[in-house]
Amino acid sequence: MKLKCVNCAETYPPIMIYSCNKCDGILEVFYEKKDLNDLNKEHLEMNKVNTMWRYSDRLSIGDDDNIISLYEGGTPLHFSKRYKSELNFFKGELYFKDETVNPTGSFKDRLVSVAISKAKEFGYNKIVCASSGNAGASAAAYAAKSGIDAVILAPQSTPKEKVIQILAYGATVLLVKGHYSNSYKLAKELSERHNLCNVSTTYLNPYGTDALKTVAFELNNQLKGEVPDYIFIPIGSGPLLKGVYQGYNELVQSLGNIGATMPKLIGVQAEGCAPIVSAFENNKEVVTAWGESNTIASGISDPLIGYEKDGTYTLKLIRDSKGSAVSVTDEEIKKAMRDLSQFEGIFAEPTGAASLAGFRKLCEKGAINSSSRVACLITGHGFKDMKIYQEMENGLHYINDISDLNAFL
């Protein structure tokens, strides 16, 4: 195992480094082919059976004693019947990979579990994390579990439910004026000045990003080796999309039974903050930073200011998978939130439901073959941002007199 620059291919030993010293490119964990064991051989120690750590020998932690886990991963894959009927998607297969059931309520737990474990392995006693909410909650929880101090920087617009969750785990929270990129910049400065391990969940921490490939491993297991035609993924900077791409690449190498197939990866952004979609639609090779963000989907409200290279790399992976990128309005996201909860019983925050909004949009445009196999990643729990649900129409009624109940009936 080593670190490798995705831009210039410069390699480094597995140390705590955040970018290439030669070209400032993104670093990723690189495994030699001989290190890629057969994923048909599951490693099912009792404490790993239903977690992502069943794939521990494919992750970057050298000693199991350093693993900090709250039993993340092993999330369910729901087969949709009601909603696909609603869309007249009768011939196709529609699945929801429900990441809301992770310990702190989002997919970030996969990334942070490995990042904190690696911080412990390297001897750090304090971590810093820039977050729009979910990563901060995750970092705070895993830091608490490990006994490491945590400093979380988040925009002042972060939903209060997420801030309260972060504070509950005992972290120090710094609420930063402006968009997420401001928090990212300050967290990076803190890390450099005070030698804090940076577990921000962009592409910055290569060990954490590497853990997101376990989503693909689980999908492969749950679908018994069948590959989705499309996977819809909410993206800010895009490490989750990269994780799914990497996971299927490693599956090809270790299993051999997938051949050359790769699911088409669809990156979904909010119209109010869509730098990657803008570059895709305008046939650009390089992503330009967004201006002022304006969307209810705070988890993907990332303008990429100062780290546009993250978006550019995600854009490349989308095209390499023969996928696409789509933006959705806040109203389309709200509808997806309602549909997920009322058709499928899945309670998702705006960002978590964006994948379904993207699928519906492309489906209604006729861009998705009606007999396709589709998976939507539902990335965050509805408890993370209750304000949107509180503003929706609902079935709440007040009965002040028992006779009113008879009238209502």
N, C-alpha and C positions, 0 to 999 in steps of 0.2 A: 504494500500500500504506500502511496505517496501523494503529494499534491501536484496538480498540473494546471498550468494556465490554459484557459480555453481559447485564448487569443494567439499567443506566440509559442505555446507548447513547452515553455520552460518548466522544469520539474523541481520540486523541493521535498525534503524529508517531511514526515508528518509532525510539524511544529505548529505553534499558534501564530499564524500569519493570515492577513485578511485580503491581500491582493498581491499580484505579481510585482516583484522588485524591479523587473526589467521593463515591463510595459504598463503596469498598473491594471492589468487584466484580471478578470474573475478567476478565482481558483476553485477547483473541484477535487474531491477525493477520487483518485484513480487506482483501479485494481488491475493487476496483471491477469491475463486470462487464466493462468494456473491458480489464482486465488478465488476464482468464481466457482464455488462448489455447485453440485447438482441440487437445484431447489426442490426436486422431488423428494429429497431426503430432509424431512422436517426435523428440527431440533426442538423437542417438546418436553423440556424440563418443566416440572409442575408450575413454577412461577413464571413461565414464559408461554404457556399453551395458547392463551387467548390474547396475546399482546404482540406488538411488532417485534419484540425481542426474541420471538421464535426464529427470527432471521439474524440473530446476534452475530453470527460469524460472517455476515455480509455487511456489518456496520463497523465503525472505526474505533470502537473501544477495545483497548488491548487486554484489559483485565476485567472480568465480570464483577469483581468487588467494587469497581468504580461506577457501575451502572446506577443511576438515579432514576427510578421508575415509579410511576403512580398507576401502572397498568394501562398504558396508552396503546392505541392501535387495536387490531382485532375488531374493527368496527363493522356493523352489519351492512349487508347489501340488500336493499329492498327491491323486490320486483313489483313494478306498478301495473295495476289492472285498471283502477278507476280513472286515473289521470290520462293514461294513454287512450282510453275510450273517449274521454273529453276532447282529445285532440284528433280523434279519428286515426290514431296511429295503430290500427288494429293488427297489421301484419308485422310490425316491428316489435322489438323488445326494449323496454325502458326500465333502467335501474337507477336507484339512488344510493350512493355510497354515503352513509350517514356518519360524518365526522363529528356531529354535535355531541355524541355520547363519549367522547374523550374526557379524561378526568376534569379538565377545567373548561370543557365545552367547545373546543375547537381543534382543528387539525394541527395547530401550532404545537401541541403537546408532543407530537412525534419529533419535530425539529428540536425543540427546546430540551427534551429529555436527553438526546444525544449531545447537544451543545453544552449543557450543564455537566453531564458525565465527563465530557472531554475537559472541561474547565477543572473539574476535580482531579482528573488524571494528570493535568499539567501543574497542579498545585495552587490554583487561584483560590483566594478566599473572598473575592467580591466580583460581581458581574454587573454589567450595565446593558440596558436594552432600550432601544427606541421602538415605540409601539403605537399603533392606533387603538390599542385596547387588548386584543386577544393575546398577542405575543407577550405583553406586559403581565397579564394575568398568569399566563403559563410560566414565564420566567420567575415570577414571584413565588409561585407554588413550588416549583422544582428547586429553587434556591432554598426555600424554607425546609424542604425535605432533606436537602444536602447539608444544611447548616452554613451555607454561603450567603453573605449579605447581597442584597439586590437594590440597584438604583434604576428606576424606570422613568423614561422621558416620554411624554405623550402630549399630543395637541390639546389645547384647552377645550376644544370642541368634542373631545372623546365622550361617548355616552357615559352618563354617571354610573350606570350599572357596572360597566367595565372598570371604572376608577375605584368604585367601592370594593369590587372583587380583588383588585390588585392590593389595595390597602389592607384588606382582611388577612392577606398572607404575610403581612409585616414588612413589606417593601417600602423604601423611600420613593415617593412619587414627585416628579418635577413636571408640572403642567406648563407647556411651552406655547407661547403665542404663535398663531399662524398654522400653516399646513404641516403634514407629517415630515416633510423634508427638513424642516427646521429642527425637529426632534432628532432626526437621523444625524444631522451635522453635529449637534451638541454632544450626542452620545459618543460619536466617533472621537471628538476632541477629549472627552472625559477618559475614554479608554486609552488614548495615546499618552495623555499627560500623567495619569495616575495608575497605569498598568492594570486596568480592569479588563477582565475578559468580556469581549463584546459578543453578545448572543442575539443581536438584532436579526430579525428574520427576513432580511433581503437576501442577496447572495453573499453577504459579508462573511458569514461564518461557514466555511466549506463543510465542516463536520456535521453541523446541523442540517444544512441543505441536503446532504447525502442521505439522511434518514427518511426523506420524503419519498424515496423510491419504494418504501415498504407499502405504500398505497397500491402501486402496480402489482407487487408480489401478492397482496391480499386479493386484488381483483382477479388475478390469474387463478388463484386457488378457489375463490368463490364461484367463478365461471367455468371451473374445471378445464382450464386451458384455452377456452374460447376467448378470442380477442374482440373487444367492442369495436365497431366501425368508427364511432365517435365518442370522445370523452370531453364533456363540457366542464371547464375549470374557471372559477373566478380568479382574476389576476390583478395584483397591484404591480409589483416589480416582476413577479412570475416564478419564484422558486418552486412552488407546488407543481406547476406545469413542467418545469425542468425535472423534478423528482419523478413524475410519472413517465416522462420520456426516458430518463436514465433507467428506471426500473424495467421497462419493456426492452430496452437495449440489452440489459444484463440477462434478462430472461431468454432472449434470442441466443446469447452466447452460452448459457449454462444448460438450457433445456433442449434447444435445437428443434423442438417440435412446432415452433411458431413460424419457422421459415424466415422469410424476409418481411413479414407483416408487422406493421406498427399502426396502432389506432390513430386516426386523425384527431389531433388535439385542437380544441376550440377554446381560445382564450376569451373570457367574457369580462368586459369592463363597463363601468357606469358612464353614460354619456357626459356627465359632469366632470369626469376625470378619465380620459381615454387616450393617453399618449401612444400606447402600443397599437391600439385599433386604428388611430389616425395614420400612423406610419404604414400599417398593413394596407389600409384602403387606398393610400396614395402611392403604393408601390415603392416605398422608400426602404433603404437598407439600414438606415440609422434612425433610432428613435430620438425625438426632440422632447425636452421637458415640457410639461403642461403648465398652463398659467394657474389661475386660482381655481381650486377644486370646489365643486358644488354638487353634492350628492348625499343621499341618506345612507349610502353604502360606505360607511366610514372605513371598513376593513380593506377596501381597495381604492381608497381615496389617496393615492400616492402619485404626486406630480413628477417624481424621479429627478428632482433638481439636484444636480451634483453627482448623480450616479446613473445617468442616462444609459450607460453601458449595460446595466441590468436589463432594461427594457429591450435594448438592441439584441442581446443574447436570447431573450425569451422570444422575440420576433423571429430570429433565425430558427429556433427549435420548432415553432409553429409551422414555419414553411418546410422545414426538413421532414416533418410528420405529414406533410400535404394537408395540413389543417387550415384553420382560418381564425380570424378575430372578429368579434362582434360587440357592439356597445348597446346597452339597454337603458331606457329611461327609468326614472324613479317610479313612475306609475306602473311600468312593466315589472319592476322589481316587487312593488307592493302586491300586484296581482299574483306573482309567483309565490310570495309569502303566504297569501291566503290559500292558494291552491295546494301548496304543500301541506299546510296544516289541515285543511278541510277535506282534501281528497286522500291524503296519504298518512295523516297523523304525525307529520314531522314538523316540529316547531323550530323555524330557522330565523336568524337575524337577516337583515337586508343583504349583506354580502353573501351569506350562505345560500340564499335563494336566487342569487344572480345567475347561477348556472342554468337553472330551470327557465328563467326568463330568456336567456340566450337561446336555449333549445327551442322554446316555443316560437321565438321570433324567426329563427331560420326554418323551422318546420312550416310555419304559415307562409313563408316566402317560397316554399317548395325546394329549398336548398338541401334538405335531408331526405334521402331515399326512404320511402314509407315502410320498407322491409328491413331497415337497419337495426343493428343492436347498438343502443345508446346508453351511456352511463353519465349521470350528473353527479358531481362532487358537491355535497352539501356541507359547507366548511365551518359554520358557526351556529351556536344555539340561540334560539329566540330570547332567552332570558338575558342575553347580552345587551339588548337594545329594545326595551319595552315600549318606548315612547311611540314608535310607529304603530304598534298594535293598538295602543290606547286610543289613537286617533282614528282607527278604522271603525266602520259600522260593525255592530255586533248584536248578539241576541240578549243583551242584558236588559232586564225589566225590574222595576221596583214595585213590590206589593206592600202597600201601607195599611191595607185593611183586608181581612180574609175574604170579604165579599168581592173585592177586586179580582181575586184569583178566579172566582166563578165567571166573572165577566170576561176575563182574559181567555179562559178556556172556551 
